[in-house]
Amino acid sequence: MADWDEIKRLAADFQKAQLSTGLQRLSERNCIEIVRLLIEKGLIDVIYTNDGKEYLTQDHLKQEVKDELYVRGGRVNLIELARVLNVDFGKIEYTAKRLVEKDPNLHLLLGQLIETSYLQRVASEINQKLVQYGEIHIGQLTTTYDLPTDFILNKIVLANLHKVIFAKQDPTNAHIFFTQSYIARNKAKIRGALAAITKPTPISVILNLTDVPARILYMSLNEMSSLGSVTVQSPAGQYIPHVYQRMQAQWVKDYFKQNGHIMYETVTKLGVSDVRSFVQAQLPDEKLVQLKNCIIGNRLIDQVKDSMDMCVTSNSYLDISTILPSSLSDDNIEEILTHILTPTIRKQTCVFGMVVLTVNFMDECVKGCLELVNEHAKRAVESGSYQKYMAEKSMKYQEVDHGVRDEEKADKREERRKKASTGKGGGGAQGRETRTKSTKKHARGTRGNVSDSDDGGEIQTNASSKKGGKDPHIELVTAKEIAKVVEKTLEPEGLEMLAKDVANHYFPILSKQALVKAHELYEQSLQKSNQNRRQTHASIQEKLNTLYNDIRLYEKGLKLFPADVQGQLLKYLLKTFGTDACNELCLYVASECNLNTNFNAPLTTEQRTKIANDSGPEYRSHLQTLCKALSASETVEDFLDKTEKAMQACSMMLKKIDKKKDRNLILCHKHGLLEQLTNCTDPALVLHLAVLIIFTISTQTMLHASGRHVSAILSFLQTVLSTEDSKVFNNYHDLVLKLLSTESSTTEEAKANVEDITKQLSELTPVVKNIAGIFKKAGVTPVE
């Protein structure tokens, strides 16, 4: 009580100080200190504002919160309230909780303070929506009012049901409410739609036409089951009227009586799900055969059986499609044939699609292929493809034979080792030495086990397992060729579309016959092979001598040039004539060693290397050295030396050098160049031929050079050409270079330059040809 008297006294002093003059008034700082002192002593309980300039009591804050809730219509967000009242959010939340505890009409939900009056207003709005739409979903209200589903359902809807909200709750979904008039209106729509339907109709179509919710439709269908039935309780299901089911049964009976079969797809389109049971129920007296996608009667099966027996008896053919309904597919016909074809009939016939051919009929059709087989066997032997096949087969068997021998040796070593470890005495067999029979490990291929008696087959299978590669194969006659012959026989019968199938059927048989025939011809040709090989050897030897001599003569010409140009000319000479000589030797060695190659001249570097590496030991080192010299030789003598050694390894002789023949070759070379120059019109080639002719005449040697070496040859010929001739050649050379550089350009100026250069070249070409044609070596008279 004394403290309270002191407070009153201090308050009076404070008021007196406020009303007094400025000299007696307390400053703001003094006021703050006094309030702080009172708070510390617990004499007063106040709340600071966020800016610290004002104080509020708890009661005043509660009143502020209530006032703000009233102003905002009974619903306020605590965060917004803290901002408006300028008070810390924690104080606002604490005050709100205290208010909710004391006042049952207040609710604190998701950071919002809600009054019962607001809930009543929301309930009234929900009732208005029900009157307008007839149905409402709690989920929609959750989105509209931003309140939890359970809160709306329990605190608003159910709390005011039949008071403010006049509706009925859906028994299948507690979140849906509707009015009684809404249900009656939709049932009337559904009743009218179902009464008008005469065929199976999807539920989704009925929903779209009546614009009725699905749950109300299913609820109504259960009440109106006398009109029809529903297949599935979902929009994917169908509504089937009872009148349609009677029509289904009658249609199935009539169709089967008329056609002798009925398709599953056809019955399914009528709206029947279990087709087999439905058809069986409608046709209890018929013997039915159930196929994959249709049902047929026994009458059709008997008809096909009779036709098949007649076909086999007459050794002809039968088109099943002509005696069966056209609506049956190929798969249906195949299923029918499986019921009809007995093991005896299968041995005498072959089925291709919907046509059955007897074996005797097909044999007559294929008779004309025997001539084709003989012709192709002869062609294979003459072309050498069969010999290549035999060589590959022989090499394959040799590899396998080595593998089998190695295995046998290993088995024998293992057997001796076991004998040594067990010893000769003691144990069973009455102490005698026993011998264990070697068990051979037969190879097992992917095609099954191989019998011990079939040696060839065992080797072939072992080859497959050891090497993992394919056996040698040759195709002497193709199925396409057989089909052409068979087609001519089948065409009068209208069965030409089966020619390919018959050809594929007889292809293995005819291929085997062709191999037998080819082997007979091959054995006959072996007697002539030695004579032909000698002729081939002589021909290649002559060709290599010619190439060797040409390279030797061209070497004399290139030696007249400086070292740098010499290297370029040497490289070009080896790239052309040297490569030809190397290719000839490689192909000869490949033929002699029966190498498995499909190479034809000109060979690539990799192909030459492969032949050299795979050749026999008598050829390998010389051929490998020659192949390396083709790109690594620095002189012609080095390359010619290696070529000579390679020829000796192949038992080929080089002819002796004949200087008289060399002069004749040079003269023939010059005349050949002159003839080419006479018929040539291309300026670049004219210049190339002209400088080669002048070089040959002036040096009495031959030169092998490409177009890029023309400049170097012209520089060499400056000493043998007159001043005027040299000027003409240099001018012609410059024009050719300009023409080649401007031809690729597409501008108008470039096209004009090309025309001008071409005109100048056409004027100078006869002059250049004339200089080359009449050129004579200095000091040589016309008689010489």
Secondary structure, 3 states (H helix, E strand, C coil): CHHHHHHHHHHHHHHHHHHCCCCCCCCHHHHHHHHHHHHHCCCCCEEECCCCCCEEEHHHHHHHHHHHHHHCCCEEEHHHHHHHHCCCHHHHHHHHHHHHHHCCCEEEECCEEEEHHHHHHHHHHHHHHHHHHCEEEHHHHHHHHCCCHHHHHHHHHHHHECCCECCEECCCCCCEEECHHHHHHHHHHHHHHHHHCCCCEEHHHHHHHHCCCHHHHHHHHHHCCCCEEECCCCCCCEEEEHHHHHHHHHHHHHHHHHHCEEEHHHHHHCCCCCHHHHHHHHCCCCCEEECCCEEEEHHHHHHHHHHHHHHHHHCCEEEHHHCCCCCCCHHHHHHHHHHHCCHHHHHHEEEECCEEEEHHHHHHHHCCHHHHHHHHHHHHHHHCHHHHHHHHHHHHHHHHHHHHHHHHHHHHHHHHHHHHHHCCCCCCHHHCCCCCCCCCCCCCECCECCCCCCHHHHHHHHHHHHHCCCCCCCCCCCHHHHHHHHHHHHHHHCCHHHHHHHHHHHHHHHHHHHHHHHHHHHHHHHHHHHHHHHHHHHHHHHHHHHHHHHHHHHHHHHCCCCHHHHHHHHHHHHHHHHHHHHHHHHHHHHHHCCCCCCCCCCCCHHHHHHHHHHCCHHHHHHHHHHHHHHHHCCCHHHHHHHHHHHHHHCCCCCCCCCHHHHHHHHHHHHHHHHHHHHHCCCHHHHHHHHHHHHHHHHHCCCCCCCHHHHHHHHHHHCCCCCHHHHHHHHHHHHHHHHHHHHCCCCCHHHHHHHHHHHHHHHHHHHHHHHHHHHCCCCCCCCCC
